[in-house]
Amino acid sequence: MVMKKDCGAIISSKSRWPAGTAIQGKWNGRRYDIHSVLGEGANGIVYLACTDGKWVALKTSHDSVDLQVEINAIERISQGASHSRFRLIDVDDFELNGQSYPFYVMPYFKGKHLSVFMKSKGWEWFGPVGEQILQQLCRLHQRKYIFGDLKPANILVDAEGRAQLIDFGGVGQIGKSVKQFTEIYDRGYWNGGSRTADDAYDLFSFAALAVHLLDPERKMEQLAKQIPQNRHPSQLIKRAQEVPELRPFAAFIDKAIRGKYSSSGQALQEWKELMHKHVRYLPFKGEWLKKALIVSVIFFISVLWIVTQTS
Ligand SMILES: Nc1ncnc2c1ncn2[C@@H]1O[C@H](COP(=O)(O)OP(=O)(O)OP(=O)(O)O)[C@@H](O)[C@H]1O
């Protein structure tokens, strides 16, 4: 394990605590029994832990400054938001062998990353899941923050289709520069606008995410490899019109990519209206009807043929 000293503060390196490790907070004294690793990213490791008979998610990072930024963001956005499922349960340090490990504790969401969920459940689920993502973005925007780094790994969806944004490391104030993003979902990367935080930034990422996930051919990955001057938001809009799974959302994607929504509230409203209509024109329904018709015609011709042969 490598130790790094920064301005006098001890920053621990990435650590992997084995199952059964008991974490006792230095300041608040709460105890957490490590069960397993839930995930590991650039900023840290998230563990499934048990405290007072309840499951929680405990995040520790090799970079205490990054962790503090996340903690501040969660604190700010959950102030007075009693309806929010996401909140800080505890913030503390854990000392082991003279080394200090900062950590914070949040609710545990039993779910799969959005991309995994979509693969197992089918694209039709993007409607209701998307609505919840937009709702959560909307709440952030009302508080004058954006999420910033919207990507499938930062969205967990449970078996009932309940979605939850996680990883608030990219949360930033509206009007400031976007501090954390993933290129393929980033407005700047597609030459679709600035990296100054506004509602439209998250809405662009949301639309780009739809274009990426709902396209069975994942064409966006090839488009993203082009040289910067050839990348253009119109390529995403075009793809949304071409792919049958994306067509119901094409009008929304067009507006979101071109930054035409005046607010995420307006975008959410339109998404809801789309969901009502959606039920009537889901392409898979059309496909199903087409298949049923073909089967019926084949059946009818076969019966006719048997009747003519036997008579
Ligand atoms: N509250 C939670 N409940 C369940 N699983 C979680 C929770 N928070 C994080 N995870 C899991 O841990 C993974 C890593 O978490 P997180 O995204 O916060 O780490 P990170 O280091 O900031 O990652 P990145 O490199 O993507 O920024 C997530 O993708 C998810 O699978």
The ligand as an SDF file (V2000), in Angstrom:
LIG
                    3D

 31 33  0  0  0  0  0  0  0  0999 V2000
  -25.4460    3.5400   -2.7380 N   0  0  0  0  0  0  0  0  0  0  0  0
  -25.0490    2.5170   -3.4760 C   0  0  0  0  0  0  0  0  0  0  0  0
  -25.7430    1.3520   -3.4550 N   0  0  0  0  0  0  0  0  0  0  0  0
  -25.3350    0.2880   -4.2060 C   0  0  0  0  0  0  0  0  0  0  0  0
  -24.2400    0.2840   -5.0020 N   0  0  0  0  0  0  0  0  0  0  0  0
  -23.5180    1.4260   -5.0650 C   0  0  0  0  0  0  0  0  0  0  0  0
  -23.8720    2.5840   -4.3160 C   0  0  0  0  0  0  0  0  0  0  0  0
  -22.9610    3.5620   -4.5730 N   0  0  0  0  0  0  0  0  0  0  0  0
  -22.0930    3.0240   -5.4570 C   0  0  0  0  0  0  0  0  0  0  0  0
  -22.4100    1.7520   -5.7550 N   0  0  0  0  0  0  0  0  0  0  0  0
  -21.6620    0.8510   -6.6790 C   0  0  0  0  0  0  0  0  0  0  0  0
  -20.2890    1.1780   -6.6620 O   0  0  0  0  0  0  0  0  0  0  0  0
  -19.8480    1.6020   -7.9700 C   0  0  0  0  0  0  0  0  0  0  0  0
  -18.7810    2.6710   -7.8240 C   0  0  0  0  0  0  0  0  0  0  0  0
  -19.3390    3.7740   -7.1170 O   0  0  0  0  0  0  0  0  0  0  0  0
  -19.0410    5.2800   -7.5110 P   0  0  0  0  0  0  0  0  0  0  0  0
  -19.5870    5.5320   -8.8900 O   0  0  0  0  0  0  0  0  0  0  0  0
  -19.5490    6.1620   -6.4320 O   0  0  0  0  0  0  0  0  0  0  0  0
  -17.4510    5.2680   -7.5290 O   0  0  0  0  0  0  0  0  0  0  0  0
  -16.4810    6.2170   -8.3140 P   0  0  0  0  0  0  0  0  0  0  0  0
  -15.0980    5.8730   -7.8950 O   0  0  0  0  0  0  0  0  0  0  0  0
  -16.9170    7.6460   -8.1040 O   0  0  0  0  0  0  0  0  0  0  0  0
  -16.7320    5.7860   -9.8100 O   0  0  0  0  0  0  0  0  0  0  0  0
  -16.3970    6.5590  -11.1570 P   0  0  0  0  0  0  0  0  0  0  0  0
  -15.0350    6.1570  -11.5730 O   0  0  0  0  0  0  0  0  0  0  0  0
  -17.4570    6.0170  -12.1180 O   0  0  0  0  0  0  0  0  0  0  0  0
  -16.6010    8.0250  -10.9180 O   0  0  0  0  0  0  0  0  0  0  0  0
  -21.1390    2.0470   -8.6780 C   0  0  0  0  0  0  0  0  0  0  0  0
  -21.0400    1.9840  -10.0740 O   0  0  0  0  0  0  0  0  0  0  0  0
  -22.1410    1.0560   -8.1150 C   0  0  0  0  0  0  0  0  0  0  0  0
  -22.0840   -0.1760   -8.7980 O   0  0  0  0  0  0  0  0  0  0  0  0
  1  2  1  0
  2  3  1  0
  2  7  2  0
  3  4  2  0
  4  5  1  0
  5  6  2  0
  6  7  1  0
  6 10  1  0
  7  8  1  0
  8  9  2  0
  9 10  1  0
 10 11  1  0
 11 12  1  0
 11 30  1  0
 12 13  1  0
 13 14  1  0
 13 28  1  0
 14 15  1  0
 15 16  1  0
 16 17  2  0
 16 18  1  0
 16 19  1  0
 19 20  1  0
 20 21  2  0
 20 22  1  0
 20 23  1  0
 23 24  1  0
 24 25  2  0
 24 26  1  0
 24 27  1  0
 28 29  1  0
 28 30  1  0
 30 31  1  0
M  END
$$$$
